[in-house]
């Protein structure tokens, strides 16, 4: 996958709103609710690295997860739902498509298994989408992880696991777009 270059993290406060939103889109997924939450944060906060930026966004997402407000829960769920379902036939995001590429091996029965598990996950955790940092793991390993998380039956733990996965994905994307170093 050809990754886009990220601007120097020190220049983020000087970028336009649209350019800061594009940085968020590159690190996470295109998502208006994430823009609403974090675009101004990128203007108002100085970061030493993209890893620091991702950690800061993770704290914003965790605050939403811990909130007792139904609107905050819905807001977080909208952000988490920006990630495509694993094994979904059509994935809009070039980065997600590339990251999920090794999951596309395994035949029709594996596709059906992932589709069924996505459905079961979303029935078990209404409003949530299964998000995981694939990181080269096999389809079997991902399916096992999904089953474990479904069996856990803990919506709050799932919100936190999804946030952690989103941040791990974002740091990996920053590393790739920064020539292998997300600490810049």
VMD Tcl script that builds the backbone (N, CA, C; Angstrom):
set m [mol new atoms 552]
animate dup $m
set s [atomselect $m all]
$s set {name element resname resid chain x y z} {
  {N N UNK 1 A 0.842 -1.173 0.000}
  {CA C UNK 1 A 0.000 0.000 0.000}
  {C C UNK 1 A 0.884 1.232 0.000}
  {N N UNK 2 A 0.598 2.137 -0.860}
  {CA C UNK 2 A 1.310 3.401 -0.880}
  {C C UNK 2 A 0.682 4.296 0.179}
  {N N UNK 3 A 1.479 4.713 1.167}
  {CA C UNK 3 A 0.910 5.552 2.208}
  {C C UNK 3 A 1.187 7.010 1.899}
  {N N UNK 4 A 0.267 7.831 2.303}
  {CA C UNK 4 A 0.408 9.267 2.139}
  {C C UNK 4 A 1.361 9.790 3.200}
  {N N UNK 5 A 2.008 10.890 2.895}
  {CA C UNK 5 A 2.904 11.505 3.859}
  {C C UNK 5 A 2.080 12.386 4.789}
  {N N UNK 6 A 2.389 12.337 6.042}
  {CA C UNK 6 A 1.757 13.211 7.018}
  {C C UNK 6 A 2.594 14.473 7.157}
  {N N UNK 7 A 1.949 15.609 7.417}
  {CA C UNK 7 A 2.735 16.819 7.663}
  {C C UNK 7 A 3.484 16.696 8.981}
  {N N UNK 8 A 4.529 17.478 9.136}
  {CA C UNK 8 A 5.248 17.509 10.404}
  {C C UNK 8 A 4.241 17.806 11.507}
  {N N UNK 9 A 4.262 17.017 12.573}
  {CA C UNK 9 A 3.278 17.153 13.645}
  {C C UNK 9 A 3.301 18.553 14.268}
  {N N UNK 10 A 4.448 19.216 14.246}
  {CA C UNK 10 A 4.558 20.562 14.821}
  {C C UNK 10 A 3.783 21.596 14.011}
  {N N UNK 11 A 3.463 21.284 12.754}
  {CA C UNK 11 A 2.760 22.246 11.901}
  {C C UNK 11 A 1.238 22.120 11.982}
  {N N UNK 12 A 0.730 21.135 12.697}
  {CA C UNK 12 A -0.713 20.900 12.723}
  {C C UNK 12 A -1.526 22.131 13.139}
  {N N UNK 13 A -1.118 22.885 14.165}
  {CA C UNK 13 A -1.924 24.064 14.537}
  {C C UNK 13 A -2.035 25.098 13.421}
  {N N UNK 14 A -1.095 25.105 12.498}
  {CA C UNK 14 A -1.096 26.084 11.404}
  {C C UNK 14 A -1.902 25.630 10.190}
  {N N UNK 15 A -2.330 24.385 10.164}
  {CA C UNK 15 A -3.081 23.858 9.027}
  {C C UNK 15 A -4.524 24.339 9.059}
  {N N UNK 16 A -5.161 24.306 7.912}
  {CA C UNK 16 A -6.584 24.645 7.839}
  {C C UNK 16 A -7.402 23.543 8.514}
  {N N UNK 17 A -8.641 23.858 8.790}
  {CA C UNK 17 A -9.556 22.874 9.379}
  {C C UNK 17 A -9.642 21.639 8.490}
  {N N UNK 18 A -9.744 21.847 7.186}
  {CA C UNK 18 A -9.849 20.725 6.249}
  {C C UNK 18 A -8.588 19.872 6.261}
  {N N UNK 19 A -7.432 20.504 6.353}
  {CA C UNK 19 A -6.169 19.751 6.373}
  {C C UNK 19 A -6.031 18.963 7.677}
  {N N UNK 20 A -6.455 19.541 8.793}
  {CA C UNK 20 A -6.413 18.800 10.066}
  {C C UNK 20 A -7.385 17.624 10.025}
  {N N UNK 21 A -8.558 17.829 9.410}
  {CA C UNK 21 A -9.514 16.727 9.258}
  {C C UNK 21 A -8.912 15.620 8.394}
  {N N UNK 22 A -8.188 15.992 7.351}
  {CA C UNK 22 A -7.557 14.997 6.475}
  {C C UNK 22 A -6.502 14.184 7.230}
  {N N UNK 23 A -5.791 14.819 8.153}
  {CA C UNK 23 A -4.821 14.088 8.982}
  {C C UNK 23 A -5.559 13.053 9.828}
  {N N UNK 24 A -6.665 13.463 10.458}
  {CA C UNK 24 A -7.457 12.510 11.241}
  {C C UNK 24 A -7.957 11.364 10.372}
  {N N UNK 25 A -8.427 11.693 9.156}
  {CA C UNK 25 A -8.912 10.661 8.236}
  {C C UNK 25 A -7.817 9.666 7.886}
  {N N UNK 26 A -6.601 10.170 7.708}
  {CA C UNK 26 A -5.494 9.285 7.342}
  {C C UNK 26 A -5.109 8.383 8.511}
  {N N UNK 27 A -5.149 8.916 9.711}
  {CA C UNK 27 A -4.754 8.122 10.876}
  {C C UNK 27 A -5.852 7.163 11.327}
  {N N UNK 28 A -7.076 7.632 11.304}
  {CA C UNK 28 A -8.205 6.826 11.775}
  {C C UNK 28 A -9.009 6.397 10.549}
  {N N UNK 29 A -10.203 6.839 10.390}
  {CA C UNK 29 A -11.022 6.621 9.200}
  {C C UNK 29 A -11.789 7.915 8.985}
  {N N UNK 30 A -12.196 8.223 7.758}
  {CA C UNK 30 A -13.019 9.417 7.553}
  {C C UNK 30 A -14.270 9.353 8.432}
  {N N UNK 31 A -14.474 10.397 9.245}
  {CA C UNK 31 A -15.549 10.340 10.234}
  {C C UNK 31 A -15.864 11.742 10.752}
  {N N UNK 32 A -17.020 12.262 10.375}
  {CA C UNK 32 A -17.428 13.600 10.805}
  {C C UNK 32 A -17.492 13.707 12.337}
  {N N UNK 33 A -18.052 12.720 13.060}
  {CA C UNK 33 A -18.063 12.848 14.524}
  {C C UNK 33 A -16.646 12.942 15.132}
  {N N UNK 34 A -15.665 12.260 14.535}
  {CA C UNK 34 A -14.286 12.395 15.019}
  {C C UNK 34 A -13.755 13.786 14.698}
  {N N UNK 35 A -14.094 14.310 13.538}
  {CA C UNK 35 A -13.694 15.681 13.201}
  {C C UNK 35 A -14.249 16.644 14.243}
  {N N UNK 36 A -15.532 16.497 14.562}
  {CA C UNK 36 A -16.172 17.381 15.539}
  {C C UNK 36 A -15.462 17.307 16.881}
  {N N UNK 37 A -15.068 16.114 17.280}
  {CA C UNK 37 A -14.400 15.911 18.562}
  {C C UNK 37 A -12.978 16.459 18.561}
  {N N UNK 38 A -12.239 16.293 17.464}
  {CA C UNK 38 A -10.788 16.425 17.541}
  {C C UNK 38 A -10.117 17.446 16.629}
  {N N UNK 39 A -10.789 17.955 15.617}
  {CA C UNK 39 A -10.115 18.886 14.701}
  {C C UNK 39 A -9.586 20.112 15.443}
  {N N UNK 40 A -10.392 20.720 16.287}
  {CA C UNK 40 A -9.917 21.891 17.043}
  {C C UNK 40 A -8.816 21.518 18.027}
  {N N UNK 41 A -8.891 20.305 18.559}
  {CA C UNK 41 A -7.853 19.808 19.477}
  {C C UNK 41 A -6.481 19.819 18.789}
  {N N UNK 42 A -6.463 19.509 17.487}
  {CA C UNK 42 A -5.203 19.517 16.743}
  {C C UNK 42 A -4.677 20.934 16.539}
  {N N UNK 43 A -5.550 21.910 16.576}
  {CA C UNK 43 A -5.133 23.309 16.460}
  {C C UNK 43 A -4.675 23.858 17.814}
  {N N UNK 44 A -5.329 23.422 18.877}
  {CA C UNK 44 A -5.107 24.003 20.201}
  {C C UNK 44 A -4.012 23.319 21.009}
  {N N UNK 45 A -3.547 22.175 20.557}
  {CA C UNK 45 A -2.593 21.386 21.335}
  {C C UNK 45 A -1.322 21.159 20.519}
  {N N UNK 46 A -0.184 21.272 21.177}
  {CA C UNK 46 A 1.096 20.950 20.537}
  {C C UNK 46 A 1.450 19.516 20.879}
  {N N UNK 47 A 1.833 18.772 19.873}
  {CA C UNK 47 A 2.216 17.376 20.064}
  {C C UNK 47 A 3.683 17.214 19.714}
  {N N UNK 48 A 4.370 16.358 20.461}
  {CA C UNK 48 A 5.778 16.075 20.177}
  {C C UNK 48 A 5.917 15.052 19.056}
  {N N UNK 49 A 4.857 14.248 18.869}
  {CA C UNK 49 A 4.914 13.174 17.875}
  {C C UNK 49 A 3.497 12.766 17.504}
  {N N UNK 50 A 3.398 11.993 16.446}
  {CA C UNK 50 A 2.093 11.445 16.084}
  {C C UNK 50 A 1.624 10.427 17.114}
  {N N UNK 51 A 2.544 9.724 17.742}
  {CA C UNK 51 A 2.152 8.812 18.813}
  {C C UNK 51 A 1.495 9.589 19.953}
  {N N UNK 52 A 2.035 10.768 20.286}
  {CA C UNK 52 A 1.417 11.615 21.310}
  {C C UNK 52 A 0.031 12.079 20.867}
  {N N UNK 53 A -0.090 12.474 19.609}
  {CA C UNK 53 A -1.385 12.907 19.080}
  {C C UNK 53 A -2.404 11.777 19.201}
  {N N UNK 54 A -2.041 10.586 18.770}
  {CA C UNK 54 A -2.958 9.446 18.829}
  {C C UNK 54 A -3.332 9.148 20.278}
  {N N UNK 55 A -2.363 9.224 21.180}
  {CA C UNK 55 A -2.660 9.009 22.593}
  {C C UNK 55 A -3.651 10.032 23.124}
  {N N UNK 56 A -3.511 11.260 22.691}
  {CA C UNK 56 A -4.414 12.323 23.117}
  {C C UNK 56 A -5.833 12.099 22.586}
  {N N UNK 57 A -5.938 11.671 21.340}
  {CA C UNK 57 A -7.256 11.342 20.775}
  {C C UNK 57 A -7.840 10.145 21.534}
  {N N UNK 58 A -6.988 9.185 21.870}
  {CA C UNK 58 A -7.439 8.039 22.661}
  {C C UNK 58 A -8.038 8.467 23.991}
  {N N UNK 59 A -7.435 9.483 24.619}
  {CA C UNK 59 A -7.985 9.995 25.882}
  {C C UNK 59 A -9.351 10.642 25.654}
  {N N UNK 60 A -9.515 11.362 24.551}
  {CA C UNK 60 A -10.820 11.949 24.240}
  {C C UNK 60 A -11.871 10.844 24.062}
  {N N UNK 61 A -11.499 9.793 23.341}
  {CA C UNK 61 A -12.427 8.691 23.104}
  {C C UNK 61 A -12.748 7.953 24.401}
  {N N UNK 62 A -11.748 7.778 25.256}
  {CA C UNK 62 A -11.957 7.123 26.541}
  {C C UNK 62 A -12.889 7.943 27.424}
  {N N UNK 63 A -12.768 9.255 27.365}
  {CA C UNK 63 A -13.690 10.114 28.130}
  {C C UNK 63 A -15.125 9.898 27.661}
  {N N UNK 64 A -15.320 9.766 26.352}
  {CA C UNK 64 A -16.662 9.469 25.847}
  {C C UNK 64 A -17.141 8.104 26.355}
  {N N UNK 65 A -16.236 7.114 26.370}
  {CA C UNK 65 A -16.596 5.764 26.815}
  {C C UNK 65 A -16.991 5.756 28.288}
  {N N UNK 66 A -16.354 6.569 29.086}
  {CA C UNK 66 A -16.620 6.594 30.528}
  {C C UNK 66 A -17.809 7.460 30.904}
  {N N UNK 67 A -18.254 8.274 29.980}
  {CA C UNK 67 A -19.358 9.189 30.250}
  {C C UNK 67 A -20.665 8.422 30.463}
  {N N UNK 68 A -21.488 8.932 31.350}
  {CA C UNK 68 A -22.809 8.330 31.566}
  {C C UNK 68 A -23.857 8.918 30.616}
  {N N UNK 69 A -23.457 9.860 29.787}
  {CA C UNK 69 A -24.369 10.516 28.857}
  {C C UNK 69 A -24.663 9.604 27.663}
  {N N UNK 70 A -25.931 9.414 27.380}
  {CA C UNK 70 A -26.328 8.596 26.231}
  {C C UNK 70 A -25.823 9.208 24.926}
  {N N UNK 71 A -25.802 10.545 24.848}
  {CA C UNK 71 A -25.331 11.176 23.612}
  {C C UNK 71 A -23.829 10.957 23.427}
  {N N UNK 72 A -23.047 10.933 24.511}
  {CA C UNK 72 A -21.619 10.634 24.395}
  {C C UNK 72 A -21.392 9.201 23.941}
  {N N UNK 73 A -22.197 8.266 24.464}
  {CA C UNK 73 A -22.093 6.865 24.047}
  {C C UNK 73 A -22.403 6.739 22.557}
  {N N UNK 74 A -23.454 7.414 22.110}
  {CA C UNK 74 A -23.818 7.371 20.688}
  {C C UNK 74 A -22.721 7.994 19.828}
  {N N UNK 75 A -22.144 9.096 20.294}
  {CA C UNK 75 A -21.070 9.767 19.579}
  {C C UNK 75 A -19.883 8.822 19.406}
  {N N UNK 76 A -19.499 8.152 20.493}
  {CA C UNK 76 A -18.394 7.195 20.426}
  {C C UNK 76 A -18.731 6.056 19.468}
  {N N UNK 77 A -19.944 5.549 19.540}
  {CA C UNK 77 A -20.330 4.449 18.658}
  {C C UNK 77 A -20.271 4.864 17.192}
  {N N UNK 78 A -20.640 6.109 16.903}
  {CA C UNK 78 A -20.537 6.607 15.528}
  {C C UNK 78 A -19.081 6.647 15.065}
  {N N UNK 79 A -18.190 7.021 15.962}
  {CA C UNK 79 A -16.757 7.054 15.618}
  {C C UNK 79 A -16.228 5.644 15.392}
  {N N UNK 80 A -16.575 4.725 16.282}
  {CA C UNK 80 A -16.107 3.340 16.135}
  {C C UNK 80 A -16.669 2.700 14.867}
  {N N UNK 81 A -17.887 3.076 14.493}
  {CA C UNK 81 A -18.526 2.498 13.306}
  {C C UNK 81 A -17.904 3.001 12.004}
  {N N UNK 82 A -17.018 3.985 12.081}
  {CA C UNK 82 A -16.324 4.448 10.875}
  {C C UNK 82 A -15.393 3.369 10.333}
  {N N UNK 83 A -14.945 2.474 11.210}
  {CA C UNK 83 A -14.094 1.369 10.754}
  {C C UNK 83 A -14.948 0.342 10.035}
  {N N UNK 84 A -14.482 -0.146 8.892}
  {CA C UNK 84 A -15.264 -1.142 8.153}
  {C C UNK 84 A -15.301 -2.478 8.889}
  {N N UNK 85 A -16.370 -3.221 8.663}
  {CA C UNK 85 A -16.463 -4.563 9.237}
  {C C UNK 85 A -15.369 -5.437 8.629}
  {N N UNK 86 A -14.793 -6.295 9.444}
  {CA C UNK 86 A -13.796 -7.233 8.928}
  {C C UNK 86 A -14.465 -8.203 7.964}
  {N N UNK 87 A -13.810 -8.415 6.842}
  {CA C UNK 87 A -14.320 -9.349 5.858}
  {C C UNK 87 A -15.449 -8.798 5.020}
  {N N UNK 88 A -15.797 -7.549 5.238}
  {CA C UNK 88 A -16.856 -6.900 4.453}
  {C C UNK 88 A -16.425 -6.880 3.001}
  {N N UNK 89 A -17.327 -7.198 2.111}
  {CA C UNK 89 A -16.992 -7.272 0.697}
  {C C UNK 89 A -16.388 -6.002 0.143}
  {N N UNK 90 A -17.043 -4.869 0.368}
  {CA C UNK 90 A -16.558 -3.614 -0.189}
  {C C UNK 90 A -16.078 -2.730 0.957}
  {N N UNK 91 A -14.793 -2.421 0.951}
  {CA C UNK 91 A -14.193 -1.553 1.960}
  {C C UNK 91 A -13.755 -0.279 1.263}
  {N N UNK 92 A -14.334 0.845 1.666}
  {CA C UNK 92 A -14.059 2.139 1.024}
  {C C UNK 92 A -12.624 2.601 1.259}
  {N N UNK 93 A -12.134 2.464 2.466}
  {CA C UNK 93 A -10.829 2.982 2.841}
  {C C UNK 93 A -9.709 2.142 2.233}
  {N N UNK 94 A -8.842 2.797 1.474}
  {CA C UNK 94 A -7.699 2.112 0.867}
  {C C UNK 94 A -6.816 1.506 1.950}
  {N N UNK 95 A -6.606 2.260 3.022}
  {CA C UNK 95 A -5.747 1.755 4.103}
  {C C UNK 95 A -6.359 0.519 4.758}
  {N N UNK 96 A -7.650 0.567 5.085}
  {CA C UNK 96 A -8.298 -0.591 5.704}
  {C C UNK 96 A -8.306 -1.786 4.762}
  {N N UNK 97 A -8.536 -1.530 3.493}
  {CA C UNK 97 A -8.534 -2.613 2.506}
  {C C UNK 97 A -7.176 -3.309 2.503}
  {N N UNK 98 A -6.108 -2.535 2.530}
  {CA C UNK 98 A -4.768 -3.101 2.545}
  {C C UNK 98 A -4.494 -3.837 3.864}
  {N N UNK 99 A -4.904 -3.236 4.974}
  {CA C UNK 99 A -4.658 -3.842 6.290}
  {C C UNK 99 A -5.404 -5.159 6.465}
  {N N UNK 100 A -6.556 -5.270 5.816}
  {CA C UNK 100 A -7.370 -6.480 5.936}
  {C C UNK 100 A -7.077 -7.505 4.841}
  {N N UNK 101 A -6.122 -7.211 3.969}
  {CA C UNK 101 A -5.892 -8.053 2.792}
  {C C UNK 101 A -5.678 -9.520 3.139}
  {N N UNK 102 A -4.902 -9.824 4.179}
  {CA C UNK 102 A -4.637 -11.226 4.488}
  {C C UNK 102 A -5.870 -11.944 5.018}
  {N N UNK 103 A -6.904 -11.187 5.406}
  {CA C UNK 103 A -8.146 -11.821 5.855}
  {C C UNK 103 A -8.983 -12.310 4.684}
  {N N UNK 104 A -8.626 -11.895 3.481}
  {CA C UNK 104 A -9.390 -12.266 2.300}
  {C C UNK 104 A -8.973 -13.607 1.731}
  {N N UNK 105 A -8.244 -14.369 2.520}
  {CA C UNK 105 A -7.831 -15.704 2.117}
  {C C UNK 105 A -8.582 -16.684 3.006}
  {N N UNK 106 A -9.195 -17.682 2.419}
  {CA C UNK 106 A -9.864 -18.643 3.268}
  {C C UNK 106 A -11.163 -19.166 2.702}
  {N N UNK 107 A -11.600 -18.615 1.608}
  {CA C UNK 107 A -12.759 -19.162 0.934}
  {C C UNK 107 A -14.083 -18.636 1.454}
  {N N UNK 108 A -15.125 -19.116 0.784}
  {CA C UNK 108 A -16.482 -18.639 1.040}
  {C C UNK 108 A -16.965 -18.984 2.447}
  {N N UNK 109 A -16.596 -20.167 2.978}
  {CA C UNK 109 A -17.058 -20.539 4.321}
  {C C UNK 109 A -16.451 -19.613 5.374}
  {N N UNK 110 A -15.210 -19.198 5.164}
  {CA C UNK 110 A -14.592 -18.248 6.087}
  {C C UNK 110 A -15.257 -16.889 5.990}
  {N N UNK 111 A -15.631 -16.486 4.770}
  {CA C UNK 111 A -16.343 -15.225 4.584}
  {C C UNK 111 A -17.668 -15.261 5.334}
  {N N UNK 112 A -18.369 -16.374 5.211}
  {CA C UNK 112 A -19.654 -16.518 5.890}
  {C C UNK 112 A -19.447 -16.518 7.403}
  {N N UNK 113 A -18.390 -17.175 7.878}
  {CA C UNK 113 A -18.102 -17.204 9.306}
  {C C UNK 113 A -17.856 -15.794 9.841}
  {N N UNK 114 A -17.060 -14.987 9.121}
  {CA C UNK 114 A -16.827 -13.609 9.545}
  {C C UNK 114 A -18.115 -12.796 9.516}
  {N N UNK 115 A -18.915 -12.969 8.483}
  {CA C UNK 115 A -20.185 -12.238 8.383}
  {C C UNK 115 A -21.107 -12.610 9.546}
  {N N UNK 116 A -21.172 -13.903 9.859}
  {CA C UNK 116 A -22.016 -14.359 10.972}
  {C C UNK 116 A -21.494 -13.821 12.304}
  {N N UNK 117 A -20.180 -13.822 12.484}
  {CA C UNK 117 A -19.610 -13.300 13.729}
  {C C UNK 117 A -19.801 -11.789 13.849}
  {N N UNK 118 A -19.677 -11.067 12.735}
  {CA C UNK 118 A -19.954 -9.626 12.778}
  {C C UNK 118 A -21.391 -9.391 13.238}
  {N N UNK 119 A -22.328 -10.158 12.684}
  {CA C UNK 119 A -23.734 -10.026 13.061}
  {C C UNK 119 A -23.934 -10.364 14.541}
  {N N UNK 120 A -23.355 -11.471 14.994}
  {CA C UNK 120 A -23.474 -11.872 16.394}
  {C C UNK 120 A -22.846 -10.820 17.316}
  {N N UNK 121 A -21.695 -10.306 16.923}
  {CA C UNK 121 A -21.035 -9.263 17.714}
  {C C UNK 121 A -21.946 -8.046 17.849}
  {N N UNK 122 A -22.524 -7.611 16.741}
  {CA C UNK 122 A -23.350 -6.404 16.753}
  {C C UNK 122 A -24.690 -6.642 17.448}
  {N N UNK 123 A -25.148 -7.875 17.511}
  {CA C UNK 123 A -26.340 -8.195 18.308}
  {C C UNK 123 A -25.987 -8.240 19.795}
  {N N UNK 124 A -24.801 -8.741 20.097}
  {CA C UNK 124 A -24.349 -8.826 21.488}
  {C C UNK 124 A -24.050 -7.447 22.046}
  {N N UNK 125 A -23.476 -6.585 21.199}
  {CA C UNK 125 A -23.085 -5.235 21.610}
  {C C UNK 125 A -23.764 -4.218 20.690}
  {N N UNK 126 A -25.056 -3.969 20.896}
  {CA C UNK 126 A -25.789 -3.047 20.018}
  {C C UNK 126 A -25.089 -1.684 19.926}
  {N N UNK 127 A -24.957 -1.218 18.702}
  {CA C UNK 127 A -24.333 0.077 18.463}
  {C C UNK 127 A -22.826 0.013 18.286}
  {N N UNK 128 A -22.200 -1.114 18.611}
  {CA C UNK 128 A -20.746 -1.239 18.472}
  {C C UNK 128 A -20.400 -2.025 17.219}
  {N N UNK 129 A -19.209 -1.779 16.740}
  {CA C UNK 129 A -18.647 -2.527 15.633}
  {C C UNK 129 A -17.342 -3.137 16.136}
  {N N UNK 130 A -17.084 -4.383 15.757}
  {CA C UNK 130 A -15.840 -5.040 16.137}
  {C C UNK 130 A -14.681 -4.344 15.434}
  {N N UNK 131 A -13.758 -3.809 16.230}
  {CA C UNK 131 A -12.563 -3.147 15.707}
  {C C UNK 131 A -11.371 -3.862 16.318}
  {N N UNK 132 A -10.429 -4.230 15.462}
  {CA C UNK 132 A -9.229 -4.922 15.930}
  {C C UNK 132 A -8.050 -4.489 15.068}
  {N N UNK 133 A -6.883 -4.441 15.684}
  {CA C UNK 133 A -5.643 -4.177 14.959}
  {C C UNK 133 A -5.184 -5.509 14.394}
  {N N UNK 134 A -5.387 -5.716 13.107}
  {CA C UNK 134 A -5.104 -7.010 12.483}
  {C C UNK 134 A -3.613 -7.326 12.564}
  {N N UNK 135 A -2.757 -6.392 12.166}
  {CA C UNK 135 A -1.309 -6.509 12.314}
  {C C UNK 135 A -0.746 -7.845 11.850}
  {N N UNK 136 A -1.193 -8.287 10.675}
  {CA C UNK 136 A -0.625 -9.493 10.092}
  {C C UNK 136 A -1.168 -10.795 10.647}
  {N N UNK 137 A -2.099 -10.725 11.592}
  {CA C UNK 137 A -2.641 -11.963 12.159}
  {C C UNK 137 A -3.528 -12.674 11.140}
  {N N UNK 138 A -3.628 -13.969 11.282}
  {CA C UNK 138 A -4.427 -14.790 10.370}
  {C C UNK 138 A -5.921 -14.590 10.628}
  {N N UNK 139 A -6.688 -14.987 9.658}
  {CA C UNK 139 A -8.147 -14.948 9.788}
  {C C UNK 139 A -8.574 -15.788 10.996}
  {N N UNK 140 A -7.961 -16.941 11.181}
  {CA C UNK 140 A -8.311 -17.813 12.304}
  {C C UNK 140 A -8.046 -17.110 13.635}
  {N N UNK 141 A -6.919 -16.425 13.753}
  {CA C UNK 141 A -6.604 -15.705 14.991}
  {C C UNK 141 A -7.606 -14.590 15.249}
  {N N UNK 142 A -8.010 -13.892 14.196}
  {CA C UNK 142 A -8.982 -12.808 14.335}
  {C C UNK 142 A -10.339 -13.380 14.734}
  {N N UNK 143 A -10.743 -14.469 14.117}
  {CA C UNK 143 A -12.022 -15.110 14.461}
  {C C UNK 143 A -12.010 -15.562 15.912}
  {N N UNK 144 A -10.900 -16.146 16.357}
  {CA C UNK 144 A -10.789 -16.565 17.764}
  {C C UNK 144 A -10.903 -15.366 18.705}
  {N N UNK 145 A -10.251 -14.252 18.340}
  {CA C UNK 145 A -10.327 -13.043 19.155}
  {C C UNK 145 A -11.769 -12.526 19.215}
  {N N UNK 146 A -12.430 -12.526 18.073}
  {CA C UNK 146 A -13.807 -12.043 18.018}
  {C C UNK 146 A -14.713 -12.895 18.906}
  {N N UNK 147 A -14.547 -14.206 18.839}
  {CA C UNK 147 A -15.360 -15.111 19.672}
  {C C UNK 147 A -15.093 -14.862 21.158}
  {N N UNK 148 A -13.836 -14.677 21.521}
  {CA C UNK 148 A -13.485 -14.408 22.920}
  {C C UNK 148 A -14.143 -13.123 23.406}
  {N N UNK 149 A -14.094 -12.112 22.580}
  {CA C UNK 149 A -14.682 -10.824 22.966}
  {C C UNK 149 A -16.207 -10.913 23.046}
  {N N UNK 150 A -16.831 -11.675 22.179}
  {CA C UNK 150 A -18.284 -11.873 22.257}
  {C C UNK 150 A -18.623 -12.624 23.535}
  {N N UNK 151 A -17.877 -13.680 23.824}
  {CA C UNK 151 A -18.138 -14.494 25.019}
  {C C UNK 151 A -17.944 -13.701 26.311}
  {N N UNK 152 A -17.112 -12.700 26.276}
  {CA C UNK 152 A -16.846 -11.877 27.465}
  {C C UNK 152 A -18.098 -11.109 27.901}
  {N N UNK 153 A -18.949 -10.731 26.938}
  {CA C UNK 153 A -20.232 -10.088 27.227}
  {C C UNK 153 A -20.082 -8.810 28.071}
  {N N UNK 154 A -19.073 -7.991 27.771}
  {CA C UNK 154 A -18.805 -6.787 28.566}
  {C C UNK 154 A -18.731 -5.567 27.639}
  {N N UNK 155 A -19.847 -4.840 27.496}
  {CA C UNK 155 A -19.862 -3.696 26.575}
  {C C UNK 155 A -18.806 -2.629 26.885}
  {N N UNK 156 A -18.559 -2.336 28.137}
  {CA C UNK 156 A -17.556 -1.322 28.469}
  {C C UNK 156 A -16.163 -1.800 28.064}
  {N N UNK 157 A -15.855 -3.061 28.323}
  {CA C UNK 157 A -14.567 -3.605 27.902}
  {C C UNK 157 A -14.448 -3.553 26.380}
  {N N UNK 158 A -15.553 -3.758 25.678}
  {CA C UNK 158 A -15.533 -3.700 24.211}
  {C C UNK 158 A -15.267 -2.287 23.712}
  {N N UNK 159 A -15.885 -1.308 24.349}
  {CA C UNK 159 A -15.605 0.078 23.954}
  {C C UNK 159 A -14.116 0.376 24.111}
  {N N UNK 160 A -13.567 -0.030 25.240}
  {CA C UNK 160 A -12.142 0.225 25.490}
  {C C UNK 160 A -11.247 -0.569 24.534}
  {N N UNK 161 A -11.621 -1.810 24.235}
  {CA C UNK 161 A -10.836 -2.617 23.285}
  {C C UNK 161 A -10.868 -1.986 21.897}
  {N N UNK 162 A -12.024 -1.472 21.497}
  {CA C UNK 162 A -12.139 -0.829 20.180}
  {C C UNK 162 A -11.314 0.451 20.122}
  {N N UNK 163 A -11.341 1.233 21.193}
  {CA C UNK 163 A -10.531 2.459 21.246}
  {C C UNK 163 A -9.046 2.106 21.159}
  {N N UNK 164 A -8.634 1.121 21.924}
  {CA C UNK 164 A -7.223 0.693 21.891}
  {C C UNK 164 A -6.834 0.230 20.491}
  {N N UNK 165 A -7.709 -0.540 19.851}
  {CA C UNK 165 A -7.427 -1.017 18.491}
  {C C UNK 165 A -7.341 0.156 17.515}
  {N N UNK 166 A -8.274 1.108 17.615}
  {CA C UNK 166 A -8.232 2.276 16.734}
  {C C UNK 166 A -6.913 3.026 16.898}
  {N N UNK 167 A -6.479 3.168 18.134}
  {CA C UNK 167 A -5.230 3.891 18.383}
  {C C UNK 167 A -4.023 3.097 17.886}
  {N N UNK 168 A -4.026 1.786 18.066}
  {CA C UNK 168 A -2.935 0.955 17.544}
  {C C UNK 168 A -2.861 1.060 16.015}
  {N N UNK 169 A -4.021 1.039 15.370}
  {CA C UNK 169 A -4.075 1.174 13.911}
  {C C UNK 169 A -3.529 2.542 13.505}
  {N N UNK 170 A -3.956 3.589 14.210}
  {CA C UNK 170 A -3.521 4.950 13.881}
  {C C UNK 170 A -2.014 5.117 14.053}
  {N N UNK 171 A -1.459 4.554 15.110}
  {CA C UNK 171 A -0.009 4.643 15.313}
  {C C UNK 171 A 0.726 3.901 14.204}
  {N N UNK 172 A 0.210 2.756 13.807}
  {CA C UNK 172 A 0.827 2.006 12.708}
  {C C UNK 172 A 0.766 2.805 11.410}
  {N N UNK 173 A -0.372 3.432 11.152}
  {CA C UNK 173 A -0.505 4.255 9.949}
  {C C UNK 173 A 0.451 5.449 10.001}
  {N N UNK 174 A 0.576 6.070 11.170}
  {CA C UNK 174 A 1.502 7.201 11.316}
  {C C UNK 174 A 2.940 6.741 11.085}
  {N N UNK 175 A 3.281 5.576 11.620}
  {CA C UNK 175 A 4.627 5.034 11.435}
  {C C UNK 175 A 4.911 4.829 9.952}
  {N N UNK 176 A 3.960 4.243 9.242}
  {CA C UNK 176 A 4.142 3.989 7.814}
  {C C UNK 176 A 4.238 5.289 7.025}
  {N N UNK 177 A 3.428 6.277 7.397}
  {CA C UNK 177 A 3.420 7.558 6.676}
  {C C UNK 177 A 4.577 8.455 7.064}
  {N N UNK 178 A 5.291 8.096 8.125}
  {CA C UNK 178 A 6.436 8.890 8.581}
  {C C UNK 178 A 7.750 8.168 8.313}
  {N N UNK 179 A 7.717 7.234 7.407}
  {CA C UNK 179 A 8.940 6.510 7.065}
  {C C UNK 179 A 9.401 5.575 8.155}
  {N N UNK 180 A 8.446 5.052 8.975}
  {CA C UNK 180 A 8.795 4.051 9.979}
  {C C UNK 180 A 8.936 4.579 11.383}
  {N N UNK 181 A 8.626 5.864 11.617}
  {CA C UNK 181 A 8.826 6.420 12.948}
  {C C UNK 181 A 7.636 7.314 13.332}
  {N N UNK 182 A 6.742 6.788 14.176}
  {CA C UNK 182 A 5.584 7.571 14.618}
  {C C UNK 182 A 5.941 8.532 15.737}
  {N N UNK 183 A 7.182 8.476 16.194}
  {CA C UNK 183 A 7.587 9.382 17.273}
  {C C UNK 183 A 7.963 10.760 16.735}
  {N N UNK 184 A 7.868 10.917 15.401}
  {CA C UNK 184 A 8.163 12.220 14.812}
  {C C UNK 184 A 6.908 13.029 14.648}
}
mol reanalyze $m
mol bondsrecalc $m
mol representation Tube
mol addrep $m
